[in-house]
């Protein structure tokens, strides 16, 4: 059945709020309390019985326990502890409220990293989440750490698209499991759950992201298989329908994009193929979407870092078995919402220890190091990262981009400064490549020229030009000398994200480095720790005085990146 949102209710609520209706302590506004009373009165007049099903959700929390500030900066908003207070408030009036997280919940902050995510798992457990959807950053620390997190969190793990079965269990056409046996899934994982709430049966399907193998190398994912999103939903829908739900909600670690779907975000396609979904709850793109309608399906997405708690309210006519109304909103976790006191007290020691760790001075910079490029792909921050990688690995050259917009300023450098520059965990790998292979990789990288996705180099210079919109690489020099042909191989360092194809932006890089002759080796060294060690070992560092920090030499009259490639990088 295809449902539509009665926008007249939403418009009335907006108007009442505009006229000054204040917020109630329960987290509801006067406007929505008024609408709810009107609906109940109408239901009684018609001889029906209306129930309210409430679904709360968080997305892209990224380990932010205390606030939404990056790297421990003080901000009076966001964080799981404030969301916990909001959840507690909503449950006073809606004790059956379902609570979901839509992925990327524990990676991204020092307080979470220092406990390998277990601090966040403890809070998730205390908040009594009903379901957790795996995001891509759940795999950053490996499957073992992921399973330990889920075990401690104690909530259902929802992923209709993740299997661990041997290939023999899958059909050749479509590669869908011939059997839906639970032992084909990771321990504790399930595709959906059904819950009875006030006479209505709610089904929640979980979906991760089929693009996972393009973000991670096989050794990071083990034997886990990630299926096509559309096929995964189709494969489980018969089982969902057999449970006779009145309401079906999809919780998916993918996000809606105004300019259309891409392989990692297929919300438009999902909504078009499955109009029976009452709502889709998204994530991954770090957008905030209070309430949208996509192909007739309600769509909502909470903002990152727990800055708001998402809330869906579905009014269901139990007697007539139909949905009367759907509404979605975002409840701000701002300064007006104090952290949940019991959990805050429990986490106070960790908060103090994390602040001490982030305030630790690790070295000093002789001058400011800005992320602003002095030429495409090349900046002081990019060169600092690459110089540190080159020194640690002994590589002849490094291909690496800046990972954030943060700067390091002259004077003392604290741990929190490095976390701002390097917010993600990536290992460094080295490969032995010929000059021809290096040129192929540089040509592929040139598709993103003048965009944030364009990687800079270190220890290597080259000329880049575009002939009829096609890149031409020439005059490659490594270590200040022209690159040798005739079978000579050079050691080139990359980060693990790029080695996995950078989300399919650099598939040729992955293909070349995976050749046996490339002798690709994962060093096991974390990029952030490499930079920390470099800063500690080089007092008053000035990266421009560390040769050979040089990048591409670009022909100024022809270096215009093709428009179609510019669009691809967005």
Steps between C-alpha positions, in 0.01 A plus 500: 500500500634844409456759775521877470584759765199723587695825469210707634586375851865588454410848368270564796771401742751729331255790521431439872872483572550826304240663719701425808399160637766403755673168549372260765734314733404172336667614180171552314382844393161648577426484129547126472316433829205695355507306175519170686192589706311595182592170338389302805171689515439434131585135547255458788229677300551252217500200730869428440791446739820690421842396626822699486815313403816701577839419346809685623829491310859621493745493208869564440571556869870424432586444865379844621406428858535838673421751225507556125839675508773349287802367690371594842430868433245642744157540341174522686311274264483143381648181634337173604452618858265778387318261268463264796322778689265555206428127472420485869261793465315352201464164670309663787206555267582223250644209700481270195716730284743306279861626497731438202850601392560512125877450497846655547439515870838450672792614278615861499595629848781447745263397781371213286833405340673465836252228603472347149136608493400330822412830673243567228378139525443548875291812434306328220419218742388743772277686252335168408520520122273258313716473188838602355576521127868452404655801325821498300711649782395212726765300310789745548646307793434154360232235539622380840459848652162534330366176645625592848320833471172334402531242777539772764229722347249219534260623228380320189731549202292559186653431159298322233791533257789348700584128489798287598409182312726319260425574135354147462193619692416758238329469164700584189240740360475804723719343769215483749500242784323182408404476867413768755653303787630717782838326493571674168526832687761634745432413865228720647397644162143483371324658201198643682287488813128534568359664811139532621426856611153600619326254272716572195774277361814694410769339280845662482737382225869588528729557203870585507676607178587291196796730425700364796744295285597822319596668829691206652745236386389136530722439802300762694167336417601137534241263354214749540294557185306820424207461265330737260257720696197442277558125482554477875165668569321281245662192649363570847158652423313170481615418853400849616156473340450158657524671841192708398627844597276806488797736465833437322797730563839474331806613699788534251855634515454696179388859448277701270680736260320783320700443182423127481613158614850356478623145570528569875173695538195353324209653692308610190524155345401326823196724550391449137528120525339454840200734543370277781759651735333735744828682556870485418752616761834592342859584598854514356489836316509709822193696392203596713160419348212564743228375264502440125280302263686296238288313248216502751709362787582706809875557534686638802863518614656620825807728480848375596670506842166456685409866445134398485287197580278391213137423577230340285140492622258269318132520590337165425130414495502163674137422419521573129863392468622807320749780551329829579808724511878496473719773638877538545701763685842562652519575871801732556760379749612858565609698807143491633535122543738406783681165472316211664633533859540135592693414184701824521611411851596151386712646216661788694830323563533413130421862406779632725750243374412578137547874558842436654598281205385756239676786682834317500770697316684279251723753322520842341467656156727778376219648291135453409417195293184563303275251317440761227664374180785703355442298184236229435540219750807655666490679836718518806271260685498256209879519479536450875297178484690378194844592642421309820388197298810515278733516801332210681468269198813597306283531188637671191178698462159541664155560351277644774243776543407724791224337705340805664478879483687553827836679537799469734613837633844625597600412854416196706310219337261306719352157448160652423657700214614180329155344549347798317737451208456119496147412615499154336701186561687372194795264473783560256587251228799496262521357150783451249396669175653573160510848347222402258277381786568819694396704196174302472417571865584869462277519190209344690554743787493790254127446443452682832731789420391820680264305728548390865542143372821580311792332682829680538843339471827510690845412370364504148440765233325473167343708226123475460312628197164426341483426127140496374390460862720191546785517753859478384773423753861572411840590647463282811790546741551308824747619759600783268601270212302394190313177559682204346332261258600146412360314799624723782252495791446776757352470849186714517292548818120538514239496774270201538188689386659586165642147464141372528411736206381796712138401463553409133653837414839336438427149367811499280720572802351197674537277196866595446608469863330158534711349223744240640797689356404809704578310823244711692565497873283637780746652748245490782596858590217742570529834318416710805765330712756542221436876499509519882838325502630730226401816688655366821826421320526836317489798741391827335432325172449704184375265233600718204862465609480121485595394144366380268146625576407564139188426302364501148637747247191606308482648150290810580342544156359146474443387859120510509337197655209359295158614625365144514777400737436802720142379545614146580701617800197655675 
